[in-house]
């Protein structure tokens, strides 16, 4: 009994240490992002493709090429200590269900999982800022789990998978920022934009021992992202 209690105590201590390290890292990343971001980030409103007088800018990857529907990309936080977004299984479930971010904390270093941007529309294959997209992990898996790869946001504000392409509550948009990060160009942020509700920035939070992507309320607490073609 004493041995079991000691083991549980050690595991709790390790969890507290990891949480502290991630929180410290996250606060440093946020402070760094704010230091290179103006007080008035660029905001481009949504528009209709039926309006021929408005052409929204294209979203670019790190090669300087436009993002395209159906192509594969790694989503990466370019700040020091940040990492790539990946798909992970949490709990007793058949398929991966969590959208996490690698960070410079022991146990959370690794490669990202490629994603595709998809949509049910005929607006061309180029992704433009502040236009509707669904985000789907692209990885070899079972046919059933492949259907569970679309991003959504749950009731806790965590970005998870299990969404549906075409569902108006599983909509994401990409917004340009004027963040200046040495050695990086074409820096953006992600927003969750469910139908009939305002958009929320995507940030990060260490919850239940994992570095999740989450929606955030404060406009400056977003994670900057770049897109790397694979």
ROZA-594790 format. One record per residue (C-alpha): residue number from 0; residue in one letter; x, y, z. Coordinates in steps of 0.001 Angstrom, whole numbers. Layout:
<nudo resi="NUM" resn="A" east="X" north="Y" up="Z"/>
...
END
This chain:
<nudo resi="0" resn="X" east="0" north="0" up="0"/>
<nudo resi="1" resn="X" east="2817" north="2387" up="945"/>
<nudo resi="2" resn="X" east="4607" north="1517" up="-2327"/>
<nudo resi="3" resn="X" east="1445" north="2264" up="-4346"/>
<nudo resi="4" resn="X" east="962" north="5575" up="-2528"/>
<nudo resi="5" resn="X" east="4600" north="6542" up="-3151"/>
<nudo resi="6" resn="X" east="4223" north="5735" up="-6860"/>
<nudo resi="7" resn="X" east="1059" north="7851" up="-7122"/>
<nudo resi="8" resn="X" east="2779" north="10703" up="-5293"/>
<nudo resi="9" resn="X" east="5757" north="10564" up="-7690"/>
<nudo resi="10" resn="X" east="3457" north="10546" up="-10738"/>
<nudo resi="11" resn="X" east="1566" north="13571" up="-9410"/>
<nudo resi="12" resn="X" east="4853" north="15364" up="-8827"/>
<nudo resi="13" resn="X" east="6006" north="14636" up="-12380"/>
<nudo resi="14" resn="X" east="2666" north="15898" up="-13721"/>
<nudo resi="15" resn="X" east="2984" north="19123" up="-11707"/>
<nudo resi="16" resn="X" east="6538" north="19637" up="-12987"/>
<nudo resi="17" resn="X" east="5487" north="19115" up="-16626"/>
<nudo resi="18" resn="X" east="2556" north="21484" up="-16175"/>
<nudo resi="19" resn="X" east="4870" north="24122" up="-14702"/>
<nudo resi="20" resn="X" east="7416" north="23715" up="-17516"/>
<nudo resi="21" resn="X" east="4741" north="23949" up="-20206"/>
<nudo resi="22" resn="X" east="3080" north="26937" up="-18556"/>
<nudo resi="23" resn="X" east="6439" north="28697" up="-18305"/>
<nudo resi="24" resn="X" east="7180" north="27870" up="-21940"/>
<nudo resi="25" resn="X" east="3721" north="29022" up="-23062"/>
<nudo resi="26" resn="X" east="3978" north="32313" up="-21187"/>
<nudo resi="27" resn="X" east="7385" north="32912" up="-22754"/>
<nudo resi="28" resn="X" east="6004" north="32184" up="-26232"/>
<nudo resi="29" resn="X" east="3049" north="34519" up="-25693"/>
<nudo resi="30" resn="X" east="5335" north="37277" up="-24432"/>
<nudo resi="31" resn="X" east="7625" north="36769" up="-27407"/>
<nudo resi="32" resn="X" east="4704" north="36880" up="-29844"/>
<nudo resi="33" resn="X" east="3341" north="40055" up="-28262"/>
<nudo resi="34" resn="X" east="6741" north="41717" up="-28449"/>
<nudo resi="35" resn="X" east="6755" north="41247" up="-32206"/>
<nudo resi="36" resn="X" east="3084" north="41986" up="-32845"/>
<nudo resi="37" resn="X" east="1610" north="45431" up="-33221"/>
<nudo resi="38" resn="X" east="-1426" north="46533" up="-31237"/>
<nudo resi="39" resn="X" east="-3512" north="46452" up="-34408"/>
<nudo resi="40" resn="X" east="-3077" north="43101" up="-36163"/>
<nudo resi="41" resn="X" east="-4361" north="42933" up="-39728"/>
<nudo resi="42" resn="X" east="-7985" north="41846" up="-39802"/>
<nudo resi="43" resn="X" east="-9523" north="40982" up="-43111"/>
<nudo resi="44" resn="X" east="-13337" north="40598" up="-43014"/>
<nudo resi="45" resn="X" east="-15213" north="37725" up="-44502"/>
<nudo resi="46" resn="X" east="-16663" north="38349" up="-47909"/>
<nudo resi="47" resn="X" east="-18595" north="36635" up="-50607"/>
<nudo resi="48" resn="X" east="-17050" north="35150" up="-53707"/>
<nudo resi="49" resn="X" east="-20041" north="36574" up="-55531"/>
<nudo resi="50" resn="X" east="-18563" north="40040" up="-55061"/>
<nudo resi="51" resn="X" east="-16206" north="40407" up="-58015"/>
<nudo resi="52" resn="X" east="-14806" north="43645" up="-56621"/>
<nudo resi="53" resn="X" east="-13157" north="41965" up="-53621"/>
<nudo resi="54" resn="X" east="-10339" north="39457" up="-53927"/>
<nudo resi="55" resn="X" east="-8971" north="38247" up="-50608"/>
<nudo resi="56" resn="X" east="-5220" north="37567" up="-50345"/>
<nudo resi="57" resn="X" east="-3958" north="34036" up="-50720"/>
<nudo resi="58" resn="X" east="-2490" north="32155" up="-47755"/>
<nudo resi="59" resn="X" east="1143" north="31199" up="-48389"/>
<nudo resi="60" resn="X" east="3299" north="28360" up="-47146"/>
<nudo resi="61" resn="X" east="6959" north="28675" up="-46186"/>
<nudo resi="62" resn="X" east="8029" north="28168" up="-49800"/>
<nudo resi="63" resn="X" east="6030" north="31246" up="-50790"/>
<nudo resi="64" resn="X" east="3428" north="29170" up="-52644"/>
<nudo resi="65" resn="X" east="-337" north="29489" up="-52081"/>
<nudo resi="66" resn="X" east="-1984" north="26908" up="-49843"/>
<nudo resi="67" resn="X" east="-4143" north="24598" up="-51908"/>
<nudo resi="68" resn="X" east="-7154" north="22489" up="-51070"/>
<nudo resi="69" resn="X" east="-6242" north="18803" up="-50846"/>
<nudo resi="70" resn="X" east="-2477" north="19310" up="-50483"/>
<nudo resi="71" resn="X" east="-626" north="18196" up="-47360"/>
<nudo resi="72" resn="X" east="959" north="20605" up="-44864"/>
<nudo resi="73" resn="X" east="2547" north="20595" up="-41448"/>
<nudo resi="74" resn="X" east="1195" north="23314" up="-39155"/>
<nudo resi="75" resn="X" east="4036" north="24608" up="-36991"/>
<nudo resi="76" resn="X" east="4458" north="27164" up="-34219"/>
<nudo resi="77" resn="X" east="7629" north="29018" up="-35340"/>
<nudo resi="78" resn="X" east="8387" north="30620" up="-31963"/>
<nudo resi="79" resn="X" east="11349" north="29358" up="-29903"/>
<nudo resi="80" resn="X" east="10174" north="26353" up="-27919"/>
<nudo resi="81" resn="X" east="7172" north="25789" up="-30181"/>
<nudo resi="82" resn="X" east="6601" north="22751" up="-32351"/>
<nudo resi="83" resn="X" east="4335" north="21136" up="-34902"/>
<nudo resi="84" resn="X" east="694" north="20157" up="-34495"/>
<nudo resi="85" resn="X" east="-29" north="16443" up="-34258"/>
<nudo resi="86" resn="X" east="-2858" north="13915" up="-33816"/>
<nudo resi="87" resn="X" east="-2870" north="11888" up="-30609"/>
<nudo resi="88" resn="X" east="-5010" north="9328" up="-28815"/>
<nudo resi="89" resn="X" east="-6118" north="10217" up="-25278"/>
<nudo resi="90" resn="X" east="-8201" north="7822" up="-23199"/>
<nudo resi="91" resn="X" east="-9728" north="4462" up="-23985"/>
<nudo resi="92" resn="X" east="-10762" north="5234" up="-27561"/>
<nudo resi="93" resn="X" east="-10290" north="3453" up="-30864"/>
<nudo resi="94" resn="X" east="-9023" north="6444" up="-32862"/>
<nudo resi="95" resn="X" east="-6781" north="9425" up="-32104"/>
<nudo resi="96" resn="X" east="-8972" north="12208" up="-30801"/>
<nudo resi="97" resn="X" east="-6781" north="15116" up="-29655"/>
<nudo resi="98" resn="X" east="-5106" north="17979" up="-31525"/>
<nudo resi="99" resn="X" east="-1848" north="18669" up="-29685"/>
<nudo resi="100" resn="X" east="1288" north="20744" up="-30224"/>
<nudo resi="101" resn="X" east="4834" north="19529" up="-29754"/>
<nudo resi="102" resn="X" east="6728" north="21762" up="-27329"/>
<nudo resi="103" resn="X" east="10194" north="21876" up="-25779"/>
<nudo resi="104" resn="X" east="9162" north="19798" up="-22773"/>
<nudo resi="105" resn="X" east="10497" north="16246" up="-22245"/>
<nudo resi="106" resn="X" east="8016" north="13755" up="-23654"/>
<nudo resi="107" resn="X" east="6420" north="16223" up="-26057"/>
<nudo resi="108" resn="X" east="9077" north="16520" up="-28745"/>
<nudo resi="109" resn="X" east="8389" north="15023" up="-32151"/>
<nudo resi="110" resn="X" east="7212" north="15419" up="-35704"/>
<nudo resi="111" resn="X" east="3880" north="16874" up="-36725"/>
<nudo resi="112" resn="X" east="991" north="15118" up="-38442"/>
<nudo resi="113" resn="X" east="197" north="16395" up="-41960"/>
<nudo resi="114" resn="X" east="-3158" north="18084" up="-42504"/>
<nudo resi="115" resn="X" east="-5288" north="18889" up="-45530"/>
<nudo resi="116" resn="X" east="-7574" north="21875" up="-45941"/>
<nudo resi="117" resn="X" east="-10917" north="20843" up="-47406"/>
<nudo resi="118" resn="X" east="-14302" north="22434" up="-48094"/>
<nudo resi="119" resn="X" east="-17593" north="21643" up="-49776"/>
<nudo resi="120" resn="X" east="-17565" north="24389" up="-52371"/>
<nudo resi="121" resn="X" east="-16459" north="25204" up="-55882"/>
<nudo resi="122" resn="X" east="-14460" north="28328" up="-55049"/>
<nudo resi="123" resn="X" east="-11211" north="27062" up="-56527"/>
<nudo resi="124" resn="X" east="-8353" north="25174" up="-54947"/>
<nudo resi="125" resn="X" east="-6485" north="28130" up="-53414"/>
<nudo resi="126" resn="X" east="-6967" north="28894" up="-49701"/>
<nudo resi="127" resn="X" east="-7532" north="32596" up="-49021"/>
<nudo resi="128" resn="X" east="-7473" north="34489" up="-45726"/>
<nudo resi="129" resn="X" east="-10663" north="34521" up="-43667"/>
<nudo resi="130" resn="X" east="-12474" north="32060" up="-45896"/>
<nudo resi="131" resn="X" east="-14148" north="28875" up="-44718"/>
<nudo resi="132" resn="X" east="-12064" north="25703" up="-44519"/>
<nudo resi="133" resn="X" east="-12250" north="22438" up="-42666"/>
<nudo resi="134" resn="X" east="-8993" north="20948" up="-41389"/>
<nudo resi="135" resn="X" east="-8371" north="17211" up="-41639"/>
<nudo resi="136" resn="X" east="-5404" north="15131" up="-40558"/>
<nudo resi="137" resn="X" east="-3916" north="13096" up="-43372"/>
<nudo resi="138" resn="X" east="-2275" north="9903" up="-42117"/>
<nudo resi="139" resn="X" east="-2375" north="6207" up="-42905"/>
<nudo resi="140" resn="X" east="-4973" north="4704" up="-40603"/>
<nudo resi="141" resn="X" east="-8061" north="2525" up="-40624"/>
<nudo resi="142" resn="X" east="-11004" north="3520" up="-42778"/>
<nudo resi="143" resn="X" east="-13066" north="4191" up="-39651"/>
<nudo resi="144" resn="X" east="-10435" north="6431" up="-38041"/>
<nudo resi="145" resn="X" east="-9911" north="8292" up="-41315"/>
<nudo resi="146" resn="X" east="-13534" north="9444" up="-40961"/>
<nudo resi="147" resn="X" east="-12694" north="10811" up="-37509"/>
<nudo resi="148" resn="X" east="-9812" north="13023" up="-38674"/>
<nudo resi="149" resn="X" east="-11671" north="16341" up="-39161"/>
<nudo resi="150" resn="X" east="-11034" north="19069" up="-36574"/>
<nudo resi="151" resn="X" east="-13754" north="20492" up="-34353"/>
<nudo resi="152" resn="X" east="-13977" north="22241" up="-30976"/>
<nudo resi="153" resn="X" east="-15647" north="20482" up="-28039"/>
<nudo resi="154" resn="X" east="-17648" north="21947" up="-25163"/>
<nudo resi="155" resn="X" east="-14460" north="22540" up="-23159"/>
<nudo resi="156" resn="X" east="-13000" north="24680" up="-25929"/>
<nudo resi="157" resn="X" east="-10429" north="22020" up="-26830"/>
<nudo resi="158" resn="X" east="-9601" north="21391" up="-30483"/>
<nudo resi="159" resn="X" east="-10325" north="17711" up="-31095"/>
<nudo resi="160" resn="X" east="-11192" north="15469" up="-34025"/>
<nudo resi="161" resn="X" east="-14464" north="13848" up="-34989"/>
<nudo resi="162" resn="X" east="-15856" north="16795" up="-36924"/>
<nudo resi="163" resn="X" east="-17551" north="16739" up="-40310"/>
<nudo resi="164" resn="X" east="-16767" north="18510" up="-43559"/>
<nudo resi="165" resn="X" east="-19765" north="20732" up="-44256"/>
<nudo resi="166" resn="X" east="-20771" north="21090" up="-40612"/>
<nudo resi="167" resn="X" east="-21055" north="24832" up="-39956"/>
<nudo resi="168" resn="X" east="-19859" north="24383" up="-36383"/>
<nudo resi="169" resn="X" east="-16571" north="22822" up="-37522"/>
<nudo resi="170" resn="X" east="-15435" north="25805" up="-39576"/>
<nudo resi="171" resn="X" east="-11941" north="27257" up="-39298"/>
<nudo resi="172" resn="X" east="-10393" north="30291" up="-40952"/>
<nudo resi="173" resn="X" east="-6837" north="31502" up="-41419"/>
<nudo resi="174" resn="X" east="-6017" north="35092" up="-40593"/>
<nudo resi="175" resn="X" east="-2905" north="36998" up="-41532"/>
<nudo resi="176" resn="X" east="-912" north="38607" up="-38724"/>
<nudo resi="177" resn="X" east="1816" north="41201" up="-38740"/>
<nudo resi="178" resn="X" east="3912" north="39143" up="-36339"/>
<nudo resi="179" resn="X" east="7601" north="39467" up="-37150"/>
<nudo resi="180" resn="X" east="9510" north="36304" up="-36284"/>
<nudo resi="181" resn="X" east="13197" north="36187" up="-37287"/>
<nudo resi="182" resn="X" east="13811" north="33668" up="-40037"/>
<nudo resi="183" resn="X" east="10131" north="33154" up="-40784"/>
<nudo resi="184" resn="X" east="7706" north="34647" up="-43276"/>
<nudo resi="185" resn="X" east="3993" north="34247" up="-43973"/>
<nudo resi="186" resn="X" east="2929" north="33957" up="-40332"/>
<nudo resi="187" resn="X" east="-767" north="33361" up="-39631"/>
<nudo resi="188" resn="X" east="-3170" north="32433" up="-36885"/>
<nudo resi="189" resn="X" east="-6066" north="29991" up="-36897"/>
<nudo resi="190" resn="X" east="-9596" north="30838" up="-35842"/>
<nudo resi="191" resn="X" east="-12583" north="28679" up="-35028"/>
<nudo resi="192" resn="X" east="-15638" north="30298" up="-36615"/>
<nudo resi="193" resn="X" east="-18840" north="28346" up="-35950"/>
<nudo resi="194" resn="X" east="-21906" north="29504" up="-37820"/>
<nudo resi="195" resn="X" east="-23735" north="32537" up="-36372"/>
<nudo resi="196" resn="X" east="-21082" north="33004" up="-33659"/>
<nudo resi="197" resn="X" east="-17976" north="35155" up="-33493"/>
<nudo resi="198" resn="X" east="-14588" north="33699" up="-34327"/>
<nudo resi="199" resn="X" east="-12172" north="32744" up="-31557"/>
<nudo resi="200" resn="X" east="-8401" north="32549" up="-31831"/>
<nudo resi="201" resn="X" east="-6654" north="29217" up="-31465"/>
<nudo resi="202" resn="X" east="-4111" north="29174" up="-28667"/>
<nudo resi="203" resn="X" east="-2653" north="26535" up="-26383"/>
<nudo resi="204" resn="X" east="-3207" north="25125" up="-22926"/>
<nudo resi="205" resn="X" east="-1624" north="22288" up="-20938"/>
<nudo resi="206" resn="X" east="-4692" north="20332" up="-19811"/>
<nudo resi="207" resn="X" east="-4783" north="16933" up="-18115"/>
<nudo resi="208" resn="X" east="-1114" north="16440" up="-18849"/>
<nudo resi="209" resn="X" east="-1244" north="17244" up="-22583"/>
<nudo resi="210" resn="X" east="-391" north="20388" up="-24612"/>
<nudo resi="211" resn="X" east="-3751" north="20974" up="-26341"/>
<nudo resi="212" resn="X" east="-4787" north="23481" up="-28942"/>
<nudo resi="213" resn="X" east="-7731" north="25416" up="-27533"/>
<nudo resi="214" resn="X" east="-9906" north="28401" up="-28292"/>
<nudo resi="215" resn="X" east="-8869" north="31519" up="-26354"/>
<nudo resi="216" resn="X" east="-10858" north="34595" up="-25398"/>
<nudo resi="217" resn="X" east="-8136" north="37237" up="-25321"/>
<nudo resi="218" resn="X" east="-7245" north="38458" up="-28798"/>
<nudo resi="219" resn="X" east="-3489" north="38493" up="-28195"/>
<nudo resi="220" resn="X" east="-3233" north="34967" up="-26784"/>
<nudo resi="221" resn="X" east="-3161" north="33216" up="-30138"/>
<nudo resi="222" resn="X" east="-421" north="30864" up="-31300"/>
<nudo resi="223" resn="X" east="1249" north="32028" up="-34525"/>
<nudo resi="224" resn="X" east="1505" north="29323" up="-37179"/>
<nudo resi="225" resn="X" east="3324" north="28711" up="-40433"/>
<nudo resi="226" resn="X" east="2473" north="26090" up="-43036"/>
<nudo resi="227" resn="X" east="5117" north="23730" up="-44403"/>
<nudo resi="228" resn="X" east="4372" north="21782" up="-47589"/>
<nudo resi="229" resn="X" east="5088" north="18030" up="-47381"/>
END
